[in-house]
């Protein structure tokens, strides 16, 4: 079996895919090879799975980029919700709002007040146009009416480097990459973007505590080509749910600051449809275009 991901090695998608590949191999008695096909904001990887035989031997690590790209790109060679069949959700984890410590901002209300008093003066870094980090910030701008200037980078690492150096001011970063910098005092964490607090940063409130209705999180799941037989989808779904019920894997995902997404293929399909609709509105509001 091949598990194809649309990201380079080393990030949260790669970590998630390699863990799932190992555990699926143990459950299914089948070797699972993780294949990284970065480029075009995961569209290259997605199209490879859309075009693959529908025999259960090619899986896609589905991510928020798939939901965002449906609106971000005017023309794609596939319709994600139509051409990929949902198999199972895996995990969800929030982002964290971080600022450079030199700013006189310690809370979300202070961030909103500062941005309103200084329109266009705050630079908001992201890992690229249409990324979950970018869209988390645009949703915040949409709900508060503030003006922050988006500065896209080619990946989260260079954006974080410039944020720590004070070249940019604020970022809605993934928790796994910012947590250590927050604990070391190199960045100031204001709040997490999920509906509940994070066990990794338990002292931080949620954005929704101050901005009701705000929620933004990254998530991963599995998909297959649309005509894959139901019995194959159900078999992989049962294996994923068994993995999510295993204390060993629960502990490993908790270390990443992730919550679990067990459920049926239909449950994951609903999440995909809801996220595609939600982020479609944010993409249109932001006027974002692909890099």
HELIX and SHEET records of a PDB file:
HELIX    1   1 UNK A   12  UNK A   28  1                                  17    
HELIX    2   2 UNK A   40  UNK A   42  5                                   3    
HELIX    3   3 UNK A   43  UNK A   50  1                                   8    
HELIX    4   4 UNK A   64  UNK A   72  1                                   9    
HELIX    5   5 UNK A   80  UNK A   83  1                                   4    
HELIX    6   6 UNK A  108  UNK A  117  1                                  10    
HELIX    7   7 UNK A  132  UNK A  144  1                                  13    
HELIX    8   8 UNK A  156  UNK A  165  1                                  10    
HELIX    9   9 UNK A  175  UNK A  183  1                                   9    
HELIX   10  10 UNK A  207  UNK A  209  5                                   3    
HELIX   11  11 UNK A  230  UNK A  244  1                                  15    
HELIX   12  12 UNK A  247  UNK A  255  1                                   9    
HELIX   13  13 UNK A  265  UNK A  286  1                                  22    
SHEET    1   A 8 UNK A  33  UNK A  36  0                                        
SHEET    2   A 8 UNK A   2  UNK A   5  1                                        
SHEET    3   A 8 UNK A  58  UNK A  63  1                                        
SHEET    4   A 8 UNK A 217  UNK A 225 -1                                        
SHEET    5   A 8 UNK A  84  UNK A 100 -1                                        
SHEET    6   A 8 UNK A 170  UNK A 174 -1                                        
SHEET    7   A 8 UNK A 123  UNK A 126  1                                        
SHEET    8   A 8 UNK A 149  UNK A 152  1                                        
SHEET    1   B 7 UNK A  33  UNK A  36  0                                        
SHEET    2   B 7 UNK A   2  UNK A   5  1                                        
SHEET    3   B 7 UNK A  58  UNK A  63  1                                        
SHEET    4   B 7 UNK A 217  UNK A 225 -1                                        
SHEET    5   B 7 UNK A  84  UNK A 100 -1                                        
SHEET    6   B 7 UNK A 187  UNK A 192 -1                                        
SHEET    7   B 7 UNK A 205  UNK A 206  1                                        
SHEET    1   C 6 UNK A  33  UNK A  36  0                                        
SHEET    2   C 6 UNK A   2  UNK A   5  1                                        
SHEET    3   C 6 UNK A  58  UNK A  63  1                                        
SHEET    4   C 6 UNK A 217  UNK A 225 -1                                        
SHEET    5   C 6 UNK A  84  UNK A 100 -1                                        
SHEET    6   C 6 UNK A 259  UNK A 260 -1                                        
END                                                                             
